[in-house]
Amino acid sequence: ELPSSSDTGQEALVALDENPTPSSPNTPTTDPNSPAALYYDEYWADLPPDIQAAYSVLGLNETKWNLAIPSEAGEYYWGELPLETR
């Protein structure tokens, strides 16, 4: 439920936090324990091999990772991805 017009700005933010909108393919994660959050500031060479392998399946490589070039996989919903990419 969206906040009413009588809500203050802070109340509106709290209401939105409690009722997030459905995520789109490009909605960033907010989980601080997700690989994206844990490794965001790392260079590719500093990523553990299993994390590099997982991101490779998504179409990333050292160049794309280090230059923050998004993967094409981010343009799709989960169900639209090939099984090997899921």
Salt bridges, closest charged atoms under 4 A:
GLU72 OE1 - LYS64 NZ 3.39
